[in-house]
Amino acid sequence: MSPSTRPGSVGKALLWMVLLSLLLFWLPVVGPLVAGIVGGQKAGSVSAALFAAVLPALLFGLALFALATSLTGVPLLGVLAGAGGLILALSHIGPLLLGAVIGGFLA
């Protein structure tokens, strides 16, 4: 199969980005960059790579919202915890997005 017709998978890209980000957490900028490049290549295109990079941050914020709301019973506290988690996840996503764009172009 030629590289130009190779299908990409957002799910595989998402899995690779999450796993490599967790394994390379001790490298502050290089770890997410490497995870983004590998995930971008697995995604097959720049748009799929960007989607795969942003989706975990959104899912993390939604999970924190749901868990904080269910544990406290106060929806406002869930909103604050979810927003805080989303901001933390998005602060980590800069090098991951750059790597995803590079990997998407290399695919």
ZASE-55605 format. One record per residue: residue number from 1; z, x negated, y negated of N, C-alpha, C, O in turn. Coordinates in Angstrom, 2 decimals, padded with zeros to 5 digits, always signed. Layout:
// ZASE-55605
(site NUM (Z X Y) (Z X Y) (Z X Y) (Z X Y))
...
This chain:
// ZASE-55605
(site 1 (+000.00 -000.85 +001.17) (+000.00 +000.00 +000.00) (+000.00 -000.90 -001.24) (+000.83 -001.81 -001.34))
(site 2 (-000.87 -000.67 -002.15) (-000.98 -001.52 -003.33) (+000.17 -001.22 -004.28) (+000.72 -000.11 -004.26))
(site 3 (+000.54 -002.18 -005.13) (+001.66 -001.97 -006.04) (+001.42 -000.84 -007.03) (+002.38 -000.21 -007.47))
(site 4 (+000.17 -000.56 -007.39) (-000.09 +000.48 -008.38) (+000.07 +001.88 -007.80) (+000.29 +002.83 -008.55))
(site 5 (-000.04 +002.04 -006.49) (+000.11 +003.36 -005.89) (+001.43 +003.52 -005.14) (+001.65 +004.52 -004.47))
(site 6 (+002.31 +002.53 -005.25) (+003.59 +002.58 -004.57) (+004.45 +003.68 -005.19) (+004.70 +003.66 -006.40))
(site 7 (+004.92 +004.64 -004.39) (+005.74 +005.70 -004.95) (+007.15 +005.19 -005.25) (+007.69 +004.35 -004.54))
(site 8 (+007.73 +005.72 -006.31) (+009.09 +005.38 -006.67) (+010.02 +006.53 -006.36) (+009.58 +007.66 -006.14))
(site 9 (+011.28 +006.25 -006.33) (+012.28 +007.26 -006.03) (+013.43 +007.13 -007.02) (+014.05 +006.07 -007.13))
(site 10 (+013.71 +008.20 -007.73) (+014.83 +008.19 -008.68) (+016.15 +008.07 -007.93) (+017.07 +007.40 -008.39))
(site 11 (+016.24 +008.72 -006.77) (+017.47 +008.65 -005.99) (+017.79 +007.24 -005.50) (+018.93 +006.80 -005.59))
(site 12 (+016.77 +006.53 -005.00) (+016.97 +005.15 -004.57) (+017.31 +004.26 -005.76) (+018.18 +003.39 -005.66))
(site 13 (+016.64 +004.48 -006.87) (+016.92 +003.69 -008.07) (+018.34 +003.92 -008.54) (+019.04 +002.97 -008.90))
(site 14 (+018.77 +005.16 -008.55) (+020.13 +005.50 -008.97) (+021.15 +004.84 -008.05) (+022.15 +004.29 -008.53))
(site 15 (+020.92 +004.88 -006.75) (+021.82 +004.28 -005.78) (+021.90 +002.77 -005.98) (+023.00 +002.20 -005.97))
(site 16 (+020.77 +002.12 -006.16) (+020.75 +000.68 -006.37) (+021.47 +000.30 -007.66) (+022.23 -000.67 -007.69))
(site 17 (+021.23 +001.06 -008.72) (+021.88 +000.75 -010.00) (+023.39 +000.90 -009.92) (+024.13 +000.05 -010.43))
(site 18 (+023.84 +001.95 -009.28) (+025.29 +002.17 -009.17) (+025.93 +001.08 -008.29) (+026.94 +000.50 -008.66))
(site 19 (+025.33 +000.82 -007.13) (+025.91 -000.18 -006.23) (+025.93 -001.58 -006.84) (+026.93 -002.28 -006.77))
(site 20 (+024.81 -001.97 -007.45) (+024.77 -003.31 -008.04) (+025.67 -003.41 -009.27) (+026.25 -004.46 -009.53))
(site 21 (+025.81 -002.33 -010.02) (+026.73 -002.34 -011.16) (+028.17 -002.51 -010.68) (+028.95 -003.24 -011.30))
(site 22 (+028.51 -001.85 -009.59) (+029.86 -002.00 -009.04) (+030.09 -003.39 -008.47) (+031.18 -003.96 -008.64))
(site 23 (+029.10 -003.95 -007.81) (+029.25 -005.27 -007.22) (+029.23 -006.39 -008.26) (+029.87 -007.43 -008.07))
(site 24 (+028.50 -006.19 -009.34) (+028.36 -007.24 -010.36) (+029.14 -006.92 -011.63) (+028.77 -007.37 -012.72))
(site 25 (+030.24 -006.16 -011.51) (+031.01 -005.76 -012.69) (+031.61 -006.97 -013.41) (+031.89 -006.91 -014.61))
(site 26 (+031.82 -008.06 -012.70) (+032.46 -009.24 -013.27) (+031.52 -010.06 -014.15) (+031.95 -011.01 -014.80))
(site 27 (+030.24 -009.70 -014.17) (+029.28 -010.33 -015.09) (+028.98 -009.33 -016.20) (+028.16 -008.43 -016.00))
(site 28 (+029.61 -009.44 -017.36) (+029.56 -008.38 -018.37) (+028.17 -007.92 -018.79) (+027.94 -006.71 -018.83))
(site 29 (+027.25 -008.78 -019.09) (+025.93 -008.35 -019.54) (+024.88 -008.55 -018.45) (+023.97 -007.74 -018.29))
(site 30 (+025.02 -009.62 -017.71) (+024.02 -009.96 -016.69) (+024.06 -008.98 -015.52) (+023.02 -008.63 -014.97))
(site 31 (+025.26 -008.53 -015.14) (+025.39 -007.61 -014.00) (+024.62 -006.31 -014.20) (+023.79 -005.96 -013.36))
(site 32 (+024.88 -005.56 -015.30) (+024.10 -004.34 -015.52) (+022.61 -004.60 -015.74) (+021.78 -003.78 -015.38))
(site 33 (+022.28 -005.74 -016.33) (+020.88 -006.08 -016.55) (+020.16 -006.26 -015.21) (+019.05 -005.75 -015.03))
(site 34 (+020.78 -006.98 -014.29) (+020.19 -007.18 -012.96) (+020.10 -005.84 -012.23) (+019.09 -005.54 -011.59))
(site 35 (+021.15 -005.03 -012.32) (+021.14 -003.71 -011.68) (+020.03 -002.84 -012.25) (+019.38 -002.11 -011.50))
(site 36 (+019.81 -002.91 -013.55) (+018.75 -002.13 -014.17) (+017.37 -002.59 -013.76) (+016.48 -001.77 -013.54))
(site 37 (+017.18 -003.89 -013.65) (+015.87 -004.42 -013.26) (+015.55 -004.00 -011.82) (+014.44 -003.54 -011.54))
(site 38 (+016.51 -004.15 -010.92) (+016.28 -003.77 -009.53) (+016.06 -002.26 -009.42) (+015.14 -001.81 -008.74))
(site 39 (+016.89 -001.49 -010.10) (+016.74 -000.03 -010.07) (+015.44 +000.43 -010.70) (+014.82 +001.39 -010.24))
(site 40 (+015.03 -000.25 -011.78) (+013.76 +000.10 -012.42) (+012.57 -000.15 -011.52) (+011.61 +000.62 -011.52))
(site 41 (+012.63 -001.22 -010.74) (+011.56 -001.48 -009.79) (+011.55 -000.44 -008.68) (+010.48 -000.04 -008.22))
(site 42 (+012.72 -000.01 -008.24) (+012.80 +001.00 -007.19) (+012.34 +002.36 -007.71) (+011.82 +003.18 -006.95))
(site 43 (+012.53 +002.62 -009.01) (+012.13 +003.90 -009.59) (+010.61 +004.03 -009.66) (+010.07 +005.12 -009.47))
(site 44 (+009.92 +002.93 -009.94) (+008.47 +002.97 -009.95) (+007.83 +003.17 -011.31) (+006.66 +002.84 -011.49))
(site 45 (+008.57 +003.71 -012.28) (+008.02 +003.89 -013.63) (+009.16 +003.79 -014.63) (+010.33 +003.89 -014.28))
(site 46 (+008.80 +003.59 -015.89) (+009.80 +003.42 -016.93) (+010.59 +004.72 -017.14) (+011.81 +004.69 -017.28))
(site 47 (+009.90 +005.86 -017.16) (+010.60 +007.13 -017.41) (+011.56 +007.46 -016.27) (+012.67 +007.93 -016.52))
(site 48 (+011.15 +007.23 -015.04) (+012.04 +007.48 -013.90) (+013.22 +006.52 -013.93) (+014.34 +006.89 -013.57))
(site 49 (+012.98 +005.27 -014.34) (+014.05 +004.29 -014.42) (+015.07 +004.66 -015.49) (+016.27 +004.54 -015.28))
(site 50 (+014.60 +005.12 -016.63) (+015.51 +005.55 -017.69) (+016.34 +006.75 -017.25) (+017.53 +006.82 -017.53))
(site 51 (+015.71 +007.69 -016.57) (+016.43 +008.86 -016.06) (+017.50 +008.43 -015.05) (+018.62 +008.94 -015.07))
(site 52 (+017.15 +007.50 -014.18) (+018.09 +007.03 -013.16) (+019.23 +006.23 -013.79) (+020.32 +006.18 -013.22))
(site 53 (+019.02 +005.63 -014.94) (+020.08 +004.86 -015.60) (+021.03 +005.75 -016.37) (+022.23 +005.46 -016.43))
(site 54 (+020.53 +006.83 -016.96) (+021.37 +007.71 -017.78) (+022.11 +008.73 -016.93) (+023.21 +009.15 -017.30))
(site 55 (+021.55 +009.14 -015.83) (+022.15 +010.19 -015.01) (+023.56 +009.87 -014.52) (+024.40 +010.77 -014.57))
(site 56 (+023.88 +008.65 -014.05) (+025.26 +008.39 -013.62) (+026.29 +008.55 -014.74) (+027.40 +009.02 -014.50))
(site 57 (+025.93 +008.17 -015.96) (+026.85 +008.32 -017.08) (+027.15 +009.80 -017.35) (+028.29 +010.17 -017.59))
(site 58 (+026.12 +010.61 -017.30) (+026.33 +012.05 -017.52) (+027.14 +012.68 -016.39) (+028.00 +013.51 -016.64))
(site 59 (+026.86 +012.28 -015.17) (+027.61 +012.81 -014.03) (+029.07 +012.38 -014.08) (+029.96 +013.16 -013.73))
(site 60 (+029.33 +011.15 -014.51) (+030.70 +010.67 -014.64) (+031.47 +011.47 -015.69) (+032.62 +011.85 -015.45))
(site 61 (+030.85 +011.74 -016.82) (+031.50 +012.55 -017.86) (+031.76 +013.97 -017.39) (+032.83 +014.51 -017.67))
(site 62 (+030.81 +014.58 -016.68) (+031.02 +015.93 -016.16) (+032.12 +015.97 -015.09) (+032.91 +016.91 -015.05))
(site 63 (+032.16 +014.94 -014.25) (+033.21 +014.89 -013.22) (+034.59 +014.74 -013.86) (+035.54 +015.38 -013.42))
(site 64 (+034.70 +013.90 -014.88) (+035.98 +013.76 -015.57) (+036.39 +015.05 -016.24) (+037.57 +015.40 -016.24))
(site 65 (+035.43 +015.76 -016.82) (+035.73 +017.06 -017.45) (+036.27 +018.04 -016.42) (+037.28 +018.70 -016.64))
(site 66 (+035.59 +018.12 -015.28) (+036.00 +019.07 -014.24) (+037.36 +018.71 -013.66) (+038.21 +019.58 -013.47))
(site 67 (+037.58 +017.43 -013.38) (+038.85 +017.02 -012.80) (+040.01 +017.18 -013.77) (+041.08 +017.65 -013.39))
(site 68 (+039.81 +016.78 -015.02) (+040.89 +016.90 -016.00) (+041.21 +018.36 -016.28) (+042.38 +018.71 -016.46))
(site 69 (+040.21 +019.22 -016.31) (+040.46 +020.64 -016.54) (+041.19 +021.25 -015.34) (+042.12 +022.05 -015.53))
(site 70 (+040.79 +020.90 -014.14) (+041.42 +021.50 -012.96) (+042.85 +020.98 -012.76) (+043.70 +021.72 -012.27))
(site 71 (+043.12 +019.74 -013.13) (+044.46 +019.19 -012.94) (+045.44 +019.66 -014.01) (+046.62 +019.81 -013.72))
(site 72 (+044.97 +019.89 -015.22) (+045.88 +020.29 -016.30) (+045.83 +021.78 -016.59) (+046.81 +022.33 -017.09))
(site 73 (+044.74 +022.43 -016.29) (+044.60 +023.84 -016.61) (+044.29 +024.08 -018.07) (+044.26 +025.23 -018.51))
(site 74 (+044.06 +023.04 -018.83) (+043.78 +023.16 -020.26) (+042.35 +022.67 -020.49) (+042.09 +021.47 -020.42))
(site 75 (+041.42 +023.59 -020.77) (+040.02 +023.17 -020.95) (+039.81 +022.18 -022.09) (+038.93 +021.32 -022.00))
(site 76 (+040.60 +022.27 -023.15) (+040.44 +021.35 -024.27) (+040.75 +019.91 -023.84) (+040.07 +018.97 -024.25))
(site 77 (+041.77 +019.75 -023.02) (+042.08 +018.42 -022.50) (+040.95 +017.90 -021.60) (+040.66 +016.71 -021.60))
(site 78 (+040.34 +018.80 -020.84) (+039.20 +018.43 -020.02) (+038.02 +017.97 -020.85) (+037.31 +017.03 -020.48))
(site 79 (+037.80 +018.64 -021.97) (+036.71 +018.25 -022.88) (+036.97 +016.86 -023.45) (+036.06 +016.03 -023.50))
(site 80 (+038.20 +016.60 -023.86) (+038.53 +015.28 -024.42) (+038.41 +014.18 -023.37) (+037.87 +013.11 -023.65))
(site 81 (+038.90 +014.44 -022.16) (+038.79 +013.43 -021.10) (+037.33 +013.21 -020.70) (+036.91 +012.08 -020.49))
(site 82 (+036.57 +014.28 -020.61) (+035.15 +014.16 -020.27) (+034.38 +013.40 -021.34) (+033.52 +012.58 -021.03))
(site 83 (+034.68 +013.69 -022.61) (+033.99 +012.99 -023.70) (+034.37 +011.52 -023.72) (+033.52 +010.66 -023.96))
(site 84 (+035.63 +011.22 -023.47) (+036.07 +009.82 -023.42) (+035.40 +009.06 -022.29) (+034.96 +007.93 -022.46))
(site 85 (+035.33 +009.69 -021.13) (+034.66 +009.05 -019.99) (+033.18 +008.86 -020.23) (+032.61 +007.85 -019.84))
(site 86 (+032.56 +009.84 -020.86) (+031.14 +009.72 -021.18) (+030.89 +008.57 -022.15) (+029.92 +007.84 -022.00))
(site 87 (+031.74 +008.42 -023.15) (+031.59 +007.33 -024.12) (+031.78 +005.97 -023.42) (+031.03 +005.03 -023.69))
(site 88 (+032.77 +005.88 -022.52) (+032.95 +004.63 -021.78) (+031.74 +004.31 -020.91) (+031.31 +003.16 -020.85))
(site 89 (+031.20 +005.31 -020.25) (+030.04 +005.10 -019.40) (+028.82 +004.73 -020.22) (+028.04 +003.86 -019.82))
(site 90 (+028.63 +005.36 -021.37) (+027.48 +005.05 -022.21) (+027.60 +003.68 -022.87) (+026.58 +003.06 -023.19))
(site 91 (+028.83 +003.19 -023.08) (+028.98 +001.85 -023.65) (+028.55 +000.77 -022.65) (+028.18 -000.34 -023.04))
(site 92 (+028.61 +001.09 -021.38) (+028.20 +000.16 -020.33) (+026.69 +000.20 -020.08) (+026.15 -000.68 -019.41))
(site 93 (+026.04 +001.21 -020.62) (+024.67 +001.49 -020.21) (+023.61 +000.71 -021.00) (+022.44 +000.74 -020.62))
(site 94 (+023.98 +000.02 -022.08) (+022.99 -000.71 -022.88) (+022.17 -001.72 -022.08) (+020.95 -001.61 -022.03))
(site 95 (+022.83 -002.70 -021.45) (+022.06 -003.65 -020.64) (+021.38 -003.00 -019.44) (+020.31 -003.44 -019.01))
(site 96 (+021.99 -001.94 -018.91) (+021.39 -001.23 -017.77) (+020.07 -000.59 -018.20) (+019.09 -000.64 -017.45))
(site 97 (+020.04 +000.02 -019.39) (+018.79 +000.63 -019.89) (+017.73 -000.43 -020.15) (+016.56 -000.24 -019.82))
(site 98 (+018.14 -001.55 -020.73) (+017.17 -002.63 -020.99) (+016.60 -003.14 -019.67) (+015.39 -003.35 -019.55))
(site 99 (+017.46 -003.34 -018.68) (+016.98 -003.76 -017.37) (+016.10 -002.73 -016.71) (+015.13 -003.09 -016.04))
(site 100 (+016.42 -001.43 -016.89) (+015.61 -000.37 -016.31) (+014.20 -000.37 -016.92) (+013.21 -000.16 -016.22))
(site 101 (+014.11 -000.60 -018.23) (+012.79 -000.65 -018.87) (+012.00 -001.85 -018.34) (+010.81 -001.73 -018.04))
(site 102 (+012.67 -003.00 -018.24) (+011.98 -004.19 -017.72) (+011.53 -003.96 -016.28) (+010.40 -004.27 -015.93))
(site 103 (+012.43 -003.42 -015.45) (+012.09 -003.16 -014.06) (+011.01 -002.11 -013.91) (+010.18 -002.20 -013.00))
(site 104 (+011.01 -001.10 -014.79) (+009.96 -000.08 -014.75) (+008.60 -000.65 -015.08) (+007.59 -000.24 -014.50))
(site 105 (+008.56 -001.60 -016.01) (+007.28 -002.24 -016.34) (+006.83 -003.18 -015.22) (+005.63 -003.35 -015.01))
(site 106 (+007.77 -003.79 -014.52) (+007.41 -004.71 -013.43) (+006.93 -003.97 -012.19) (+006.24 -004.55 -011.36))
(site 107 (+007.30 -002.70 -012.05) (+006.95 -001.94 -010.84) (+005.47 -001.60 -010.80) (+005.01 -000.97 -009.85))
